[in-house]
Amino acid sequence: IGTVLAEASVCIFQSMAIRKELPLSKYIRESFPYFVIGAGLFSAVRILAEIVLWPSLAIRFAVEVIVYVFGFALYLAVLIRKSGSVKAYLFEK
């Protein structure tokens, strides 16, 4: 726990030090979908652990891959609908 808190404090300090040089709010906003996908992965594994007392590593890996692919495909579908194409979203100014 101490290592996590130390790394979080370093991250916060460095973010405050460069807040005028980089658009941090834009970076946070753009990475939010990946946090949602990660929360889905975490939830899926926790639910799997409740259903199956000792899930094997292969089952956990398969569930994580399925959830990630589904979440990322959903994210890409939203991007394509919003901008017309992924290329247009990635290279917009």
Rosetta blueprint (number, residue, H / E / L):
1 I L
2 G H
3 T H
4 V H
5 L H
6 A H
7 E H
8 A H
9 S H
10 V H
11 C H
12 I H
13 F H
14 Q H
15 S H
16 M H
17 A H
18 I L
19 R L
20 K L
21 E L
22 L L
23 P L
24 L H
25 S H
26 K H
27 Y H
28 I H
29 R H
30 E H
31 S H
32 F H
33 P H
34 Y H
35 F H
36 V H
37 I H
38 G H
39 A H
40 G H
41 L H
42 F H
43 S H
44 A H
45 V H
46 R H
47 I H
48 L H
49 A H
50 E H
51 I H
52 V L
53 L L
54 W L
55 P L
56 S L
57 L H
58 A H
59 I H
60 R H
61 F H
62 A H
63 V H
64 E H
65 V H
66 I H
67 V H
68 Y H
69 V H
70 F H
71 G H
72 F H
73 A H
74 L H
75 Y H
76 L H
77 A H
78 V H
79 L H
80 I H
81 R H
82 K H
83 S H
84 G L
85 S L
86 V H
87 K H
88 A H
89 Y H
90 L H
91 F L
92 E L
93 K L
